[in-house]
Amino acid sequence: ISVPAGRTTRLDDILGTTFNTGNAALGFERVTGNVMVNSRFYNTGSTCSGGTFGMYVPALPAGAALPGDGRSIGVFHHISYGTSGGTSFRTNVGFASNSAFAVEVLISLYGDAGELLGEKSYTLKHFEHIQFSAIHRELNTPSVSAGFIIVTVKTQGGEVHTYAMLIDNKTNDPVYIPVVVTTRD
């Protein structure tokens, strides 16, 4: 892809049209010059009337991946989940492996009072992308108004980019929630 100097280029539905897939992680490599990259996630009406506003998704450098070093964790704050369909929220959690080997991740869901509500372990194949939709529903947890999620890369030396989406159940509009990488005390 060539972008003229001082201009922008938009690639519509690049996963669906260029790569014929709907579930993937996408990497960009700069060949010459300087470039800024981002993306937007949205739907055009398949799940709600008129589509959604969409969600900005930043491009991250490879070095921003959550490491499997035995100390680091990824934290998502202000996570909500409700069972009352049209007036509540749900949270999706996604992963893109930045490793040339299989990597195990552990997803730990916490409630409003900091109590552990449930956990899910998953092994990503090399460079695999996966998203768990409505992770609280999948683990059959109670409603949460301001909980959090901790992600741990269990495989030593593994690297995983992780993100969360808080989604309004009424409009299906998603909001991107960046991971905060920190260490356990």
N, C-alpha and C positions, 0 to 999 in steps of 0.2 A: 504494500500500500504506500503510495507516495502522497505526501501532504505538502502543498505549496507553502513557501515561507509566509509567515504571518496569517495563515488561514486555519480553518478548522475543517475537519471531514467527519461526517456522521455515517456510520455503517449500521443500517437498520437490520434488526433481527439477524445479527451475524451468526449466532449459533444455529438458528433454524434454516437460513438460506445458504450461507457459505459452507458450514460444516454439517448440515443436515442432522442436527441433534438439538435437544432441548435441555439436556442436563450435562453440563460440562464446566470445567474451569478453563479460562482463556488466558494465555500468556502472550505478552508483546515483547519483542526485542528490538531495540533501536539499532538501526544500521548506521545512519549518519544523522547529524544535526541534533537538535533538542526537541523533545516532544512531551506533551502532557497527555495522559490517558485517564479516562474514567468510563463508567458505564451506568446504565439505568435499567432497572427491572420494572416491568409493568405488564398488564394484560389489557386486551382490547375488547373486553366484554364477554369473555367465555364464562366467567363466574359471577358477573354482576352487570347490571344495566349500564352501558356506556363505558366500561373499563375503569381503570384505576388511575390515580395521579402518578403513580410510580414511585420508585425509590432509587436514590443516588447510591451508587456503589463505587467507592474509590479504588483505584488501581494501587496495589501495594507491592513494594519491592520484595524480592525473595527473602531478604534478611528480616522482614517483619513477621515471618512465620513463628508460631508458638513452638518452642523447642522441647524435645524430649530429653531433658537434662536431669530429671529427678527432683528439681526444685521449682521450676516455672509452672505457673498456672495461668489460664485465661479466664477472666471474669466478665460476665455480662450483668449489668445493674438494671434495676427498675423493670423487671420482667413481669408480665401479667398473663393470667389465664383465667377464663371464666367459662362456665357451662351454659350461660344464658344466651346462646346463639347471637342474636342481632344486637345485643347491647354490651358485649364483652370483647375481649381480645384473645389472641392465641399467639404463640411464639414458635417460630421455626428456627432451627439451628443447622448451619451448614459447615462443611469441611472441604478443603481442597488440599490434598497431600502434595508436599513439595519434596517428596522423598522417592528415590528409585527402588524402594523396597516397601513391603507391607508395614503399616504403622497402626498400632492400637491406640484409640482415644477413649477416654472415660468422660461421660457427661453426667454431672451431679446437679440435681435440681433442689433448690432451697426455697422454703416458704417465707411468709411475712415476718415470722419471729426467728428466722435463721435456722429452722429445723430442716433436716434432710428429708425430702419428699420421695426421692427415687433416683436411681442411677441406671445408665445404659452404657454398655461397652460396645464398641464397633471397631473392626479392623478394616482400615482403608487399604486398597490395593495401591501399588505404586502409581503416583500422580492421579489418583481417583478423586472425583468430586461427588459428594452426596449431600442431600439436604433432608433433615427429618422434619416433616410438617407436623405442627401442633404437638410438640414433644411432650407436653404435660398430659394431653389426652392419650398419647401412645403409652405413657407410663401410668395412666389412670390416677393422677394426683387430684387433690382437692383444688378449689379455686385459689388463686394467688393475686393479690393486688399490687404488691411491690416486693417481689422476691428477687432471687438472683440465680445464675447458673455458673458453675465452675467447670472448665474443661481442662483435662490433664492429658498430655501426650505420654502414654505409658512406655512406648518403645524408645529405648536409649538411642540417641542420635537422630531420631525422626523429627521431621518438621512439618507442621500443618498450619495452613491459613484457616481461620475460623471466623464466622460471622453469625449474627442473629438478626431476625426480622420480627418486629412486633407488628401484628396485623389486626386491624379493626374488623371484627366479624360482620359488621353491618355493610361496610363499603368495600371490604377486601383491600383497602389501602395499606401498603407496608411501610414501615419506618426502619431504616438500617440502624443497627446498634453495633458500634465498634467494640472489639474485644479490648480489655485492659489487661496487658501482660504484666504479671507481678510474680513474686516468689513467696512460697510458704514460709512462715516463721518457724 
